[in-house]
Amino acid sequence: MNAAVAAIEYAIDMNTNDGLYFLMAWHQGDFDVCRRDWPDAPDDCYIGADPLHPGTKL
């Protein structure tokens, strides 16, 4: 799955303003913030987008 699509789907599923904040942090590449503030976000949100994610290096 595309990381951007996964991030958007996750944000929409939140159905709160937090989804917008998650997407803003994700878009800016603040993946540490995303993981800290939204620990339930699936790995699909990061694989291919976060250059330090182990799945990206495959």
Buried (B, 14 or more C-beta within 10 A) or exposed (E): EEBBEBBBBBBEEBEEEEBEBBBEBBEEEBBEBBBEEBEEBEEBBBBBBBEEBEEEEE
